[in-house]
């Protein structure tokens, strides 16, 4: 996390320097001789956003009370593995949910009446995926 904060501080400084260079470059342009505000403000606000993220990451690193595995040189790959949850490798519900969601979006693009039918399939597949372990062979 410390390395990420440092990278974002470097990015913030770079963006502020780029905004200053962009402003100078737009001032010396013989065709306009004025500040081009849209680009200047956009680059400067990108620097502000990078500074906000760097400040947040720095404060988060200071309050967590220890080094993350990413910050240690002697860490193994397995040290950073977090629990990702439980996934069913045999479940058909995600495929049905993806199909009904794509049919819903297709209905929004082509004809709204298709979305009404797809919303029913979407609801059924979402409920089926959430409650697949409450019925049948794999119920708890």
C-alpha positions, -999 to +999 in steps of 0.1 A: +000+000+000+029+023+007+042+017-028+008+026-043+007+058-023+041+068-036+032+060-071+001+082-068+021+111-054+045+108-083+015+108-107+000+139-090+033+158-093+036+147-130+000+159-137+006+193-121+038+197-141+019+186-172-009+211-165+017+239-161+034+229-194+001+226-212-009+261-200+025+275-211+022+258-244-012+272-251+000+307-242+029+306-267+007+293-295+007+321-321-028+311-334-046+317-301-024+335-275-048+325-247-051+298-221-070+267-233-090+262-201-106+228-208-074+209-211-057+229-183-085+222-159-088+186-169-051+178-164-050+198-131-080+180-118-064+147-127-035+158-105-059+167-077-076+133-080-042+115-079-033+135-048-066+126-031-060+089-038-024+091-026-034+109+006-061+083+013-037+054+006-011+070+028-035+075+057-049+040+053-013+026+054-006+045+085-037+034+104-036-003+095-007-010+118+014-033+097+030-040+064+010-057+037+026-087+019+029-065-012+052-041+007+076-068+020+105-080+000+105-114+016+068-122+011+056-152-009+028-151-034+006-171-011+009-145+017-014-121-003-041-146-010-074-136+005-106-156+009-125-151-023-157-169-013-173-201-024-182-207-061-201-236-076-183-250-105-213-270-117-239-243-115-259-233-146-275-203-130-248-178-139-251-187-176-289-184-175-285-150-156-261-137-182-284-148-210-314-132-195-295-100-187-283-098-223-318-104-235-330-075-212-304-051-226-312-063-261-348-055-254-339-020-243-320-015-276-345-031-300-379-031-284-391-025-249-416-053-250-387-078-251-374-064-218-407-072-200-403-109-208-365-108-201-372-092-167-391-122-156-363-145-167-338-122-150-357-124-117-361-162-119-324-168-127-313-144-100-334-161-074-323-195-086-287-186-083-290-170-049-310-199-035-294-229-053-280-243-020-314-242-002-330-270-022-322-303-038-291-324-034-267-297-022-290-280+004-277-272+038 
